[in-house]
Amino acid sequence: MGLLSFFGGKRHERAGFTLYGAAVKAARDPLYFTSLGVADTLDGRFDLVGLHAALLIRRLRILPAPGSALAQAVFDAMFADMDFNLRELGVGDVSIAKRVRAMWEAFHGRALAYETPLAAEDAPALAAALARNVWRGLAPAEAPARLAAAALRQDQHLSTFALPAFRAGEITFLSATEALA
């Protein structure tokens, strides 16, 4: 155990993993893949997990302290999970860091692309960003608009939770059925 973790440097690690787990669970709802035509591939799953994690991190950064620390803990959990999954898939140690960095850059770019439309509740702009990222510009008709509406509903839903619920890891996402309604 390092000195930093002894003095509380990893204080929010458990909550970060729990919150990230909630985002993954929400993103893996089969309805996103069947109803919206999101590819059930590593890329498609990464994009949906990234969207839900971005919504969670966005909400946490709006909250007072330790909201930003919890947001960082979610981010750290996400990329620890990505590292683990790449290793499970047999990616060699030499290329893990390069691959995780590429995933970090992809996530960061997507989160930035979603932030302004989410803040403005601009569904068409969010749908355009989602069409570029989730479907690489080859989206089924209406799917980006439906996912944008779902993301806005999820964002609104997350705003109903107070800081103690996030700190305890006791938040939920809407089911895909509710979000896509």
ZADO-1210 file (C-alpha; in nm, 4 decimals, padded with zeros to 6 digits):
<atoms>
<atom x="00.0000" y="00.0000" z="00.0000" code="MET" pos="1"/>
<atom x="00.1409" y="00.3372" z="-00.0990" code="GLY" pos="2"/>
<atom x="00.1558" y="00.6392" z="00.1252" code="LEU" pos="3"/>
<atom x="-00.1142" y="00.8169" z="-00.0747" code="LEU" pos="4"/>
<atom x="-00.3648" y="00.5328" z="-00.0371" code="SER" pos="5"/>
<atom x="-00.2789" y="00.5017" z="00.3337" code="PHE" pos="6"/>
<atom x="-00.3837" y="00.8643" z="00.3791" code="PHE" pos="7"/>
<atom x="-00.7047" y="00.8323" z="00.1775" code="GLY" pos="8"/>
<atom x="-00.5851" y="00.8803" z="-00.1812" code="GLY" pos="9"/>
<atom x="-00.8206" y="00.6011" z="-00.2890" code="LYS" pos="10"/>
<atom x="-01.1066" y="00.7141" z="-00.0683" code="ARG" pos="11"/>
<atom x="-01.3589" y="00.7075" z="-00.3522" code="HIS" pos="12"/>
<atom x="-01.2326" y="00.3997" z="-00.5338" code="GLU" pos="13"/>
<atom x="-01.5127" y="00.1686" z="-00.4151" code="ARG" pos="14"/>
<atom x="-01.7851" y="00.4204" z="-00.5026" code="ALA" pos="15"/>
<atom x="-01.6175" y="00.4799" z="-00.8398" code="GLY" pos="16"/>
<atom x="-01.6282" y="00.1104" z="-00.9273" code="PHE" pos="17"/>
<atom x="-01.9866" y="00.0768" z="-00.8039" code="THR" pos="18"/>
<atom x="-02.1024" y="00.3802" z="-01.0030" code="LEU" pos="19"/>
<atom x="-01.9140" y="00.2644" z="-01.3110" code="TYR" pos="20"/>
<atom x="-02.0778" y="-00.0774" z="-01.2706" code="GLY" pos="21"/>
<atom x="-02.4199" y="00.0906" z="-01.2798" code="ALA" pos="22"/>
<atom x="-02.3228" y="00.2657" z="-01.6046" code="ALA" pos="23"/>
<atom x="-02.2036" y="-00.0615" z="-01.7596" code="VAL" pos="24"/>
<atom x="-02.5205" y="-00.2419" z="-01.6538" code="LYS" pos="25"/>
<atom x="-02.7366" y="00.0293" z="-01.8100" code="ALA" pos="26"/>
<atom x="-02.5300" y="00.0377" z="-02.1293" code="ALA" pos="27"/>
<atom x="-02.5456" y="-00.3385" z="-02.1763" code="ARG" pos="28"/>
<atom x="-02.9264" y="-00.3479" z="-02.1923" code="ASP" pos="29"/>
<atom x="-02.9997" y="-00.5560" z="-02.5048" code="PRO" pos="30"/>
<atom x="-03.2691" y="-00.3111" z="-02.6159" code="LEU" pos="31"/>
<atom x="-03.0030" y="-00.0599" z="-02.7242" code="TYR" pos="32"/>
<atom x="-02.8625" y="-00.3201" z="-02.9600" code="PHE" pos="33"/>
<atom x="-03.1899" y="-00.4651" z="-03.0891" code="THR" pos="34"/>
<atom x="-03.4075" y="-00.1542" z="-03.1022" code="SER" pos="35"/>
<atom x="-03.1464" y="00.1002" z="-03.2134" code="LEU" pos="36"/>
<atom x="-02.9187" y="-00.1173" z="-03.4182" code="GLY" pos="37"/>
<atom x="-02.6082" y="-00.0415" z="-03.2134" code="VAL" pos="38"/>
<atom x="-02.3514" y="-00.3012" z="-03.3141" code="ALA" pos="39"/>
<atom x="-02.3054" y="-00.5639" z="-03.0433" code="ASP" pos="40"/>
<atom x="-01.9288" y="-00.5487" z="-03.0870" code="THR" pos="41"/>
<atom x="-01.6414" y="-00.4184" z="-02.8763" code="LEU" pos="42"/>
<atom x="-01.6817" y="-00.0792" z="-03.0435" code="ASP" pos="43"/>
<atom x="-02.0589" y="-00.0670" z="-02.9987" code="GLY" pos="44"/>
<atom x="-02.0349" y="-00.1694" z="-02.6356" code="ARG" pos="45"/>
<atom x="-01.7536" y="00.0803" z="-02.5745" code="PHE" pos="46"/>
<atom x="-01.9660" y="00.3600" z="-02.7219" code="ASP" pos="47"/>
<atom x="-02.2689" y="00.2814" z="-02.5054" code="LEU" pos="48"/>
<atom x="-02.0597" y="00.2364" z="-02.1910" code="VAL" pos="49"/>
<atom x="-01.8785" y="00.5583" z="-02.2764" code="GLY" pos="50"/>
<atom x="-02.2062" y="00.7463" z="-02.3185" code="LEU" pos="51"/>
<atom x="-02.3410" y="00.6278" z="-01.9835" code="HIS" pos="52"/>
<atom x="-02.0089" y="00.6913" z="-01.8082" code="ALA" pos="53"/>
<atom x="-01.9943" y="01.0400" z="-01.9627" code="ALA" pos="54"/>
<atom x="-02.3437" y="01.1137" z="-01.8311" code="LEU" pos="55"/>
<atom x="-02.2392" y="00.9981" z="-01.4863" code="LEU" pos="56"/>
<atom x="-01.9129" y="01.1930" z="-01.4861" code="ILE" pos="57"/>
<atom x="-02.0934" y="01.5028" z="-01.6150" code="ARG" pos="58"/>
<atom x="-02.3395" y="01.4870" z="-01.3275" code="ARG" pos="59"/>
<atom x="-02.0686" y="01.4267" z="-01.0683" code="LEU" pos="60"/>
<atom x="-01.8673" y="01.7274" z="-01.1863" code="ARG" pos="61"/>
<atom x="-02.1701" y="01.9517" z="-01.1331" code="ILE" pos="62"/>
<atom x="-02.2012" y="01.8439" z="-00.7696" code="LEU" pos="63"/>
<atom x="-02.0082" y="02.0032" z="-00.4831" code="PRO" pos="64"/>
<atom x="-01.7014" y="01.8329" z="-00.3368" code="ALA" pos="65"/>
<atom x="-01.6279" y="01.5488" z="-00.3523" code="PRO" pos="66"/>
<atom x="-01.8212" y="01.5305" z="-00.6820" code="GLY" pos="67"/>
<atom x="-01.5114" y="01.5883" z="-00.8952" code="SER" pos="68"/>
<atom x="-01.3165" y="01.3282" z="-00.6967" code="ALA" pos="69"/>
<atom x="-01.5975" y="01.0794" z="-00.7522" code="LEU" pos="70"/>
<atom x="-01.5970" y="01.1657" z="-01.1238" code="ALA" pos="71"/>
<atom x="-01.2252" y="01.0887" z="-01.1324" code="GLN" pos="72"/>
<atom x="-01.2881" y="00.7617" z="-00.9477" code="ALA" pos="73"/>
<atom x="-01.5472" y="00.6613" z="-01.2113" code="VAL" pos="74"/>
<atom x="-01.3017" y="00.7485" z="-01.4882" code="PHE" pos="75"/>
<atom x="-01.0264" y="00.5496" z="-01.3151" code="ASP" pos="76"/>
<atom x="-01.2605" y="00.2511" z="-01.2720" code="ALA" pos="77"/>
<atom x="-01.3587" y="00.2660" z="-01.6373" code="MET" pos="78"/>
<atom x="-01.0019" y="00.2542" z="-01.7602" code="PHE" pos="79"/>
<atom x="-00.8964" y="-00.0085" z="-01.5085" code="ALA" pos="80"/>
<atom x="-01.1810" y="-00.2172" z="-01.6515" code="ASP" pos="81"/>
<atom x="-01.0710" y="-00.1441" z="-02.0090" code="MET" pos="82"/>
<atom x="-00.7162" y="-00.2519" z="-01.9231" code="ASP" pos="83"/>
<atom x="-00.8460" y="-00.5709" z="-01.7607" code="PHE" pos="84"/>
<atom x="-01.0726" y="-00.6534" z="-02.0549" code="ASN" pos="85"/>
<atom x="-00.7935" y="-00.6031" z="-02.3085" code="LEU" pos="86"/>
<atom x="-00.5729" y="-00.8389" z="-02.1090" code="ARG" pos="87"/>
<atom x="-00.8570" y="-01.0936" z="-02.0949" code="GLU" pos="88"/>
<atom x="-00.8845" y="-01.0706" z="-02.4737" code="LEU" pos="89"/>
<atom x="-00.5169" y="-01.1602" z="-02.4982" code="GLY" pos="90"/>
<atom x="-00.3757" y="-00.8220" z="-02.5932" code="VAL" pos="91"/>
<atom x="-00.0047" y="-00.8252" z="-02.5161" code="GLY" pos="92"/>
<atom x="00.1445" y="-00.6173" z="-02.2364" code="ASP" pos="93"/>
<atom x="00.3512" y="-00.4154" z="-02.4827" code="VAL" pos="94"/>
<atom x="00.0473" y="-00.2746" z="-02.6625" code="SER" pos="95"/>
<atom x="-00.1903" y="-00.2402" z="-02.3641" code="ILE" pos="96"/>
<atom x="-00.0789" y="00.1135" z="-02.2750" code="ALA" pos="97"/>
<atom x="-00.1111" y="00.2287" z="-02.6354" code="LYS" pos="98"/>
<atom x="-00.4571" y="00.0759" z="-02.6709" code="ARG" pos="99"/>
<atom x="-00.5831" y="00.2151" z="-02.3389" code="VAL" pos="100"/>
<atom x="-00.4520" y="00.5594" z="-02.4371" code="ARG" pos="101"/>
<atom x="-00.6413" y="00.5380" z="-02.7683" code="ALA" pos="102"/>
<atom x="-00.9560" y="00.4401" z="-02.5771" code="MET" pos="103"/>
<atom x="-00.9027" y="00.7287" z="-02.3334" code="TRP" pos="104"/>
<atom x="-00.8692" y="00.9722" z="-02.6248" code="GLU" pos="105"/>
<atom x="-01.1829" y="00.8314" z="-02.7890" code="ALA" pos="106"/>
<atom x="-01.3799" y="00.8578" z="-02.4659" code="PHE" pos="107"/>
<atom x="-01.2548" y="01.2101" z="-02.3969" code="HIS" pos="108"/>
<atom x="-01.3476" y="01.3258" z="-02.7479" code="GLY" pos="109"/>
<atom x="-01.6932" y="01.1757" z="-02.7221" code="ARG" pos="110"/>
<atom x="-01.7565" y="01.3193" z="-02.3759" code="ALA" pos="111"/>
<atom x="-01.6595" y="01.6648" z="-02.5047" code="LEU" pos="112"/>
<atom x="-01.8813" y="01.6241" z="-02.8108" code="ALA" pos="113"/>
<atom x="-02.1780" y="01.5336" z="-02.5897" code="TYR" pos="114"/>
<atom x="-02.1263" y="01.7976" z="-02.3194" code="GLU" pos="115"/>
<atom x="-02.2543" y="02.1090" z="-02.4987" code="THR" pos="116"/>
<atom x="-02.5673" y="01.9444" z="-02.6437" code="PRO" pos="117"/>
<atom x="-02.6447" y="01.7856" z="-02.3064" code="LEU" pos="118"/>
<atom x="-02.6024" y="02.1163" z="-02.1220" code="ALA" pos="119"/>
<atom x="-02.8232" y="02.2935" z="-02.3761" code="ALA" pos="120"/>
<atom x="-03.0686" y="02.0018" z="-02.3967" code="GLU" pos="121"/>
<atom x="-03.0109" y="02.0199" z="-02.7730" code="ASP" pos="122"/>
<atom x="-03.1391" y="01.6825" z="-02.8911" code="ALA" pos="123"/>
<atom x="-03.0583" y="01.7358" z="-03.2636" code="PRO" pos="124"/>
<atom x="-02.6953" y="01.8310" z="-03.1920" code="ALA" pos="125"/>
<atom x="-02.6599" y="01.5381" z="-02.9528" code="LEU" pos="126"/>
<atom x="-02.8135" y="01.3045" z="-03.2129" code="ALA" pos="127"/>
<atom x="-02.5589" y="01.4259" z="-03.4705" code="ALA" pos="128"/>
<atom x="-02.2701" y="01.3585" z="-03.2314" code="ALA" pos="129"/>
<atom x="-02.4084" y="01.0149" z="-03.1476" code="LEU" pos="130"/>
<atom x="-02.4565" y="00.9306" z="-03.5169" code="ALA" pos="131"/>
<atom x="-02.0883" y="01.0117" z="-03.5809" code="ARG" pos="132"/>
<atom x="-01.9588" y="00.8177" z="-03.2832" code="ASN" pos="133"/>
<atom x="-02.1917" y="00.5256" z="-03.2121" code="VAL" pos="134"/>
<atom x="-02.2742" y="00.4354" z="-03.5718" code="TRP" pos="135"/>
<atom x="-01.9729" y="00.5938" z="-03.7444" code="ARG" pos="136"/>
<atom x="-02.2166" y="00.7909" z="-03.9611" code="GLY" pos="137"/>
<atom x="-02.4118" y="00.4816" z="-04.0738" code="LEU" pos="138"/>
<atom x="-02.7013" y="00.4976" z="-03.8302" code="ALA" pos="139"/>
<atom x="-03.0422" y="00.3418" z="-03.8871" code="PRO" pos="140"/>
<atom x="-03.3142" y="00.6016" z="-03.9417" code="ALA" pos="141"/>
<atom x="-03.4327" y="00.7643" z="-03.6194" code="GLU" pos="142"/>
<atom x="-03.1813" y="00.5717" z="-03.4037" code="ALA" pos="143"/>
<atom x="-02.9571" y="00.8719" z="-03.3198" code="PRO" pos="144"/>
<atom x="-03.2598" y="01.0856" z="-03.2304" code="ALA" pos="145"/>
<atom x="-03.3956" y="00.8092" z="-03.0067" code="ARG" pos="146"/>
<atom x="-03.0592" y="00.7576" z="-02.8356" code="LEU" pos="147"/>
<atom x="-03.0215" y="01.1340" z="-02.7900" code="ALA" pos="148"/>
<atom x="-03.3645" y="01.1521" z="-02.6261" code="ALA" pos="149"/>
<atom x="-03.2707" y="00.8554" z="-02.4055" code="ALA" pos="150"/>
<atom x="-02.9426" y="01.0227" z="-02.3051" code="ALA" pos="151"/>
<atom x="-03.1268" y="01.3423" z="-02.2148" code="LEU" pos="152"/>
<atom x="-03.3733" y="01.1394" z="-02.0047" code="ARG" pos="153"/>
<atom x="-03.0836" y="00.9621" z="-01.8334" code="GLN" pos="154"/>
<atom x="-02.9135" y="01.2973" z="-01.7689" code="ASP" pos="155"/>
<atom x="-03.2335" y="01.4330" z="-01.6145" code="GLN" pos="156"/>
<atom x="-03.2774" y="01.1155" z="-01.4099" code="HIS" pos="157"/>
<atom x="-02.9221" y="01.1362" z="-01.2734" code="LEU" pos="158"/>
<atom x="-02.9911" y="01.4948" z="-01.1653" code="SER" pos="159"/>
<atom x="-03.2522" y="01.3650" z="-00.9204" code="THR" pos="160"/>
<atom x="-02.9850" y="01.2000" z="-00.7043" code="PHE" pos="161"/>
<atom x="-02.8116" y="01.3944" z="-00.4296" code="ALA" pos="162"/>
<atom x="-02.4426" y="01.3716" z="-00.3478" code="LEU" pos="163"/>
<atom x="-02.4864" y="01.1168" z="-00.0632" code="PRO" pos="164"/>
<atom x="-02.6412" y="00.8662" z="-00.3067" code="ALA" pos="165"/>
<atom x="-02.3438" y="00.9010" z="-00.5407" code="PHE" pos="166"/>
<atom x="-02.0956" y="00.8736" z="-00.2527" code="ARG" pos="167"/>
<atom x="-02.2666" y="00.5529" z="-00.1403" code="ALA" pos="168"/>
<atom x="-02.2859" y="00.4189" z="-00.4962" code="GLY" pos="169"/>
<atom x="-02.6640" y="00.4009" z="-00.4646" code="GLU" pos="170"/>
<atom x="-02.7784" y="00.5495" z="-00.7913" code="ILE" pos="171"/>
<atom x="-02.9539" y="00.3830" z="-01.0804" code="THR" pos="172"/>
<atom x="-02.9977" y="00.4564" z="-01.4450" code="PHE" pos="173"/>
<atom x="-03.3325" y="00.4298" z="-01.6171" code="LEU" pos="174"/>
<atom x="-03.3859" y="00.0992" z="-01.7918" code="SER" pos="175"/>
<atom x="-03.3490" y="00.1185" z="-02.1684" code="ALA" pos="176"/>
<atom x="-03.7264" y="00.0649" z="-02.1918" code="THR" pos="177"/>
<atom x="-03.7848" y="00.3751" z="-01.9786" code="GLU" pos="178"/>
<atom x="-03.5108" y="00.5806" z="-02.1422" code="ALA" pos="179"/>
<atom x="-03.6255" y="00.4998" z="-02.4957" code="LEU" pos="180"/>
<atom x="-03.9969" y="00.5523" z="-02.4186" code="ALA" pos="181"/>
</atoms>
